[in-house]
Amino acid sequence: MADKKRSYTREFKIEAVRLVETSGRKQCEIADELGIPPSCLSMWKKEYANDGEGAFPGQGHLKPQKERIRQLERENKVLRQERDILKKVVAIFSRPSK
């Protein structure tokens, strides 16, 4: 039987990390209590430390910085297309007339 990959909500992850930070208990004890692998809790703790409230954006969502990069890349693509069109128009209208 194939194991299903469990997914956890953003709130659950944040609360689990806060529990580790504030309870004073061992991380493996808390992981056992919550029914999650200790490695997941370690990974969540590291991600929360790096990104703070921007951590765990959810499936299909990007972190604010990556979303901004995606938006700028999209804008850059449109601007390149507009530039190419204008170059073609200039080339057409700069031909000598017969």
C-alpha positions as CSV (number, residue, x, y, z in Angstrom):
1,M,0.0,0.0,0.0
2,A,1.4,3.4,-1.0
3,D,1.8,6.0,1.8
4,K,-0.1,9.2,1.3
5,K,1.9,12.4,1.7
6,R,0.3,14.3,4.6
7,S,-0.1,18.0,4.3
8,Y,-0.4,20.4,7.2
9,T,-1.9,23.8,7.4
10,R,0.2,26.9,7.8
11,E,-1.3,27.5,11.2
12,F,-0.4,24.0,12.4
13,K,3.2,24.5,11.3
14,I,3.5,27.9,13.0
15,E,2.0,26.6,16.2
16,A,4.2,23.6,16.2
17,V,7.3,25.8,15.8
18,R,6.1,28.2,18.5
19,L,5.5,25.2,20.8
20,V,9.1,24.0,20.4
21,E,10.4,27.5,21.0
22,T,8.4,28.3,24.1
23,S,7.8,25.0,25.9
24,G,11.3,24.2,26.8
25,R,10.7,20.5,26.0
26,K,12.7,18.5,23.5
27,Q,11.8,18.8,19.8
28,C,11.5,15.0,19.4
29,E,9.0,14.8,22.3
30,I,6.8,17.5,20.7
31,A,7.0,15.8,17.3
32,D,5.9,12.5,18.8
33,E,3.1,14.3,20.6
34,L,1.9,16.0,17.4
35,G,2.3,12.8,15.3
36,I,4.8,14.3,12.9
37,P,8.3,13.2,12.0
38,P,11.0,15.2,13.9
39,S,12.7,16.0,10.6
40,C,9.6,17.9,9.5
41,L,9.6,19.9,12.7
42,S,13.3,20.7,12.2
43,M,12.6,21.8,8.6
44,W,9.6,24.0,9.7
45,K,11.6,25.5,12.4
46,K,14.4,26.4,10.0
47,E,12.0,27.8,7.4
48,Y,10.2,29.9,10.0
49,A,13.5,31.3,11.3
50,N,14.5,32.3,7.8
51,D,11.2,33.7,6.6
52,G,9.2,34.6,9.7
53,E,5.6,35.3,8.9
54,G,6.2,34.8,5.2
55,A,7.0,31.2,5.8
56,F,4.6,28.4,4.7
57,P,2.8,30.3,1.9
58,G,0.7,27.3,1.0
59,Q,0.3,25.3,-2.2
60,G,0.1,27.3,-5.3
61,H,1.2,30.5,-3.5
62,L,4.7,32.1,-3.6
63,K,6.6,33.9,-1.0
64,P,6.3,37.7,-1.5
65,Q,9.8,38.1,-2.9
66,K,9.3,35.2,-5.5
67,E,5.9,36.6,-6.4
68,R,7.5,40.0,-7.1
69,I,10.2,38.4,-9.3
70,R,7.5,36.5,-11.2
71,Q,5.5,39.6,-11.8
72,L,8.6,41.6,-13.0
73,E,9.6,38.7,-15.4
74,R,6.1,38.8,-16.8
75,E,6.3,42.6,-17.3
76,N,9.7,42.3,-18.8
77,K,8.4,39.8,-21.4
78,V,5.6,42.1,-22.4
79,L,8.0,45.1,-22.7
80,R,10.3,43.0,-25.0
81,Q,7.3,42.1,-27.2
82,E,6.3,45.7,-27.5
83,R,9.8,46.8,-28.3
84,D,10.1,44.1,-31.0
85,I,6.8,45.3,-32.6
86,L,8.0,48.9,-32.6
87,K,11.3,47.9,-34.3
88,K,9.3,46.2,-37.0
89,V,7.0,49.2,-37.5
90,V,10.0,51.5,-37.8
91,A,11.6,49.2,-40.3
92,I,8.4,49.1,-42.4
93,F,7.9,52.9,-42.4
94,S,11.6,53.7,-43.0
95,R,11.7,51.9,-46.3
96,P,12.0,54.2,-49.3
97,S,8.7,54.7,-51.1
98,K,8.5,53.7,-54.8
